[in-house]
């Protein structure tokens, strides 16, 4: 399972750090580096703490933040990194009544205005794919490995640096690498990940697309809305989306759909829906959600077949028709929750069912959860 750090949260984090730096306010960064058992957030989750004790973003469901902020103040003063452990099940120790059953380790570091820090903030700001290598023990220094192959920084141990860099390159070849700590040549290394936001392309700019686009953006997606009707494509209706005015004959040159793209087809127009479906299937999109009843989708497939287009079975297997979770959704806003809920489940490898009665980890994908149940 991949922990996906939300794009909006990362934007808040970077903005808070840069605002503090511009004002001369010292800060510390708290990062979840290890999780054992059940916890609210996963590895790679970050929070910035200012010198006055205020903070931005969250490491838990509001349980840990005050005590982490307190520890961060000493790090801001001393400049010495600190790893703290919190046993979330020990209510006698913390008196917080968290109700979780796991433990988390959190790395707290003062944010200094050095070259590597500036470069990593730029990586996060631009949502570039890169890995930051931070030793937790056995070495010192930091390294940033970019998807382009560029490497910045160094570690005190050359052998650890070489092997950790090789591991970072392996992670960058993965579609969605996850942040984690691991042992390299006797040194414990934390691999922090930056990845571009997932892409959501919506064909059709009708009234039902508006809440979907907004919810998709809120959930961290890079949203594109495509329509042939210029009047429907306005910044007022879609303030956080890239708008593409294009006839379906122009899709190949105007619309980017890759095997990692999530696609929704909701033109409410037979020919445009059919051609949008053809385009998404040809591009092997990761997910294709078809609004409307199953019979309508089958009619669109028949139309494509009559036109000589026979999709690959693997591509058809990524189509969801009808789209969304079974919530009894009726209003456009409810439909948006249903659709984006399904997309989130598919993206993270979950089945989207009820959690009631489940006693295992809430963060493992469906195949591991089903295995644990058997």
N, C-alpha and C positions, 0 to 999 in steps of 0.2 A: 504494500500500500504506500502511496505517495502522500506525504503531507504537503498540501498546497498552501503556501503562505499567501493570503489574500492580497491582491494588487492594491486595493484601496487602503488597506492597512499599511502596506509598505510605503505608499505615497504619504500617508500621515506621518509615519516614522521619519522619513527623510526630510519632510518639511519641518518637523519639530526640531530635528538636529540642526538644520541649516539656519532656522530662525534663531535658535539659541546661540549658535556660533556668531551670527551677525550682531547679536546683542552682547556678546562677551560673556554669556552664561555658560558655565561648565556643566557637562552632562556625563552620564554613564549609560552604557548599553547592557541590558540584561537579556540573555539568550538561553532558551531551553536547549540543553545539550544532550540530556539523557532522560528517558521516561521508562519506568518499570511499572507494569500493571496499568491500571486505569487512571487517566488524567484528563483534564479538560482540554488541553492543547498538546501539540506534539513537538518533536525536535525541530528547531529552526524558528520557533515563535520568538518574537522580540518585543522589547519594551524599552523606551528611553526615559531616564529619570533626570530631572533638572536639579541644580544645586539647592533649590528651595524645597525639595521633596515632592514637588508635583511631577506627574508622569503622563506619558502618552502611549496608547496601545495597551494590550493586556496579555498576561501570561496564563490567566486562569479565568474562572467565572467570578472575578473580583475578590477571591479569597487570598491570594498570595501577594497581590500588588503592594499593599501598605508595608508589609514586612520586608519585601524585596527592595522597595524604595528606601527604607531605613538603612539597610545594609549597603545600598549603592552610595549613600552619602559618605561613608568612610572610604569607599573606593575612589570617589571624586577627590577627596582630601589627600589620600596617600598615593594615588596613581598605581597601586598594586592590584592586579586582577585577583578575583576571588571566585571560587566555586563553592556554592552552598547547596545543601541537600534539604529537601522538604519531604517528609513522610506524610502524605496527605491523609493517611488513615489514622494517624496518631492524634486524636482530638484531645487527649489528656495533655499532650505536649503543647499543642498550638491553641487549643480552646476555640477553634474556628468553626467547628461543626461542618467541615467540608463535605463529608459523606463519600469521598473518593477512596479507592482502595489501593492506589499506587504511590509511587515516589518519583520526584523529579529532581534533577540536578540543573542548576542555573549558573551560567558563567556571567559574572559582572565585571565589566571593563570600563575604565574611563575613556571617553571619546576625545582623543587628541587630534589636532589639526596637522597630521602628517600626510605624506604623499600616498601611502597605501589606503589610509582612511578616506582621503578625498577621492581616490580612484574607485573604491568600493561603493561610496555614496553615489558616484556617477553611474556605476553599473546598475545599482538599484533604481535610480531615478529613471534611467533609460529602459529598464526592464530587459537588459541584455542577459544572455545565457553565459554564466560564469560560475566558478567555484572559488571560495575563499578558504584557504587552509590556515587553521589556527591551532598551534600546539597547546594542549592542556597540561602536558607533563613531558619531560625528557628532551625538550628542545624549546627554543624561543624564536620570535620573529613571526612574519606572516607572508603568505604568498597568495596572489590572485592569478588564476588560470582562466583565460578567456576562451570562448568557443573558437575564435580565430586562430588559436594556438599561441598567442602572445602570453608571456608570463612576466609578472611584476613581483618584486620583493624577493626575500630569501629567508632561510631558517639557519639557526646556528649550527645545525648538524647537516652536512652536505648529503649524506646517505639518506637520511630521513626526508630531506627536501626533494631528492630525486624520486624516491618511491612514492611519496605523497603526491607529487606532481603527476606521475604516471597514473595514479589512482584517480586524480581529478580529471584527467583526459578521458579515462574510461567512463566516469560519471557524465561527462559532457556528451558522450555518444549515446547515452540513454535518452529516451523521449522525455521522461519526467523523473529526473533523479531526486532522491530525497536526502535531506540533511541528516547527518549521523556522526557519531564518534567511533573511531576505530584505532587499533594498534598498528603502528608502522615502525619496525625496527626498534621495538622497546619504548617508543614514544606514543603517547595517546594524542590523536589528532582529531579535531572537529572539522568536518567538511560542511561549510555553509553554502547553500545553493541560491543562485538567482536565475530565474527562468522568465521568459516572456509570458504575458497573460494568455490564457486560452482564448481562442478565437470563436466568436459566435456570429454567423452570417444569417440574417433574416431576409428571406425573399418575400416581399409584400409589406407595404407601409400603412396598412389599414389601422383602424382604431384599436384592434386587439394586439397589434404589434407594439404599441406604445408602452404599456406596462411590462411587457416581456423584455423590451430593450432596456428599460430603466432598471428592472430587477437584475437582468444579466450584468449590466455595468456595476451595480451595487455589489454583486457577488464576485467581481474581479475580472470579468470577461472583457476583451476588446470587441466591441459590438459594431457590426456593419449592417446597415439596412439598405436593401436594393429594391428599386421600384422604377417603373417606366413613367409614373405620374409625378411630374415635378411638384405639383401643389401639395402632395402628401409628404414630400421630403423637405421638412423645414427644421431648423435648429430649435424652434419653439416646441415642436412635437418630440424631437429626438435630440435633446441637448448634449448627450454624452456618447453619441454614436457617429461613426463615419457614414456619410450618406452618399450613395452611388445611384445616379440617374442613368439607367441603362435598359435598353430593350434586350430580350434574351439572346438576340443575335450578337450582342456585344459582350456577353458574359466572359468569354475567354480572354478578352483584352482588358476588362474593367473590374472583374471580381476575382479575388484570390480565395480559393478553397483548396486545402491540402488534406492529406490523410490524418491531420490532427485537428481539423476544423469541425465544429458543431454547426449543423445547418438546420434551419427551420423553414418549411415551405408553407406559406399562408397567404397566397395572393388572392384567394377566392375567385380565381379565374382559371378555367380549365386549361387553356393553352399555355398560359404563363406558369401554372403549377407543373404542367407536364414537362416543359422545357427546363424549369428550375430543378426538377427531379432528375432529368437526364444529366444536367451539368454536375449536380452533386454526386450522382452515381459514377459518372465518368472520372471524377476527381478522387474517388474512394474516400469520401469524407468519413470522419470517425463516427459520426452520428447524423442521421437524417430524420427529423421529426416531421410527420405529415399531418397537418390539421384536417379534421373531418373524419367521417366514418370510413371503415375499412373498405367498403364497397367502392368508394370514390378512388381510393388509392389503387385498387385492383383495376379500375377503369383506366386510370392514368398509365399503368403498366401495359395494359392491352393496347393503348394508343401508341406507346413507344415501340412495342413489338410489331405492330402493323407498319410502323415507320422504319422497321429494320434494325431497331436498337434492342439488343438483348443484354441486360446487365449481368455482370459476374455474380455468381451466388454469394461470394464473400461480401460484395458491396450491398446486395439485397439484405444480408444478415444484419446490417447496421441501420436498417430503416425501422423506425418506430411508428406504427400505424394501428390504431389511433395514437396520437402523441400524448404523453403526460401520464401522471400517476392517477389512480382511481380515487379521486377525492370528492366526487360529486360537484366539481367546479362548474359554475354557471357564468359569473360576471367575468369581464376581461382580466381583472386583477386576480380572481381566483384561478382562472385558466393559466395565468402567468406563473403562479405559485406551483401549479400542477406540472407545467412543462419544465420549469427551471429545477424543480425537485427531481424530476426524472433525469435531467441532464447531469445534475450533480451526482446522483447515484451512479450513473453510467461512467462518468468521468473518474470516479474514485473506486469503482469496482464493487458497488453494493447493489442489493436487490430492491431497495426502496420500500421494503415491507415494514410492518409494525415492529417496534422494539420491545413491546410489552412481552414480559416473560423471559427476555433474553438476559442471561446472567454472565456472559462472557465479555470480552473486550468490545467496545463500541467503535473502535478505530480500525478493525481488521476488515479487509474486503470479504465479499460474500463467499468466495471459494474457501477461504480459511475458516470463516465462521461455520460454514456447513460441515467442514471436516471436523471441527472441534465438537460439533453437536453429535456427530455419528459415533 
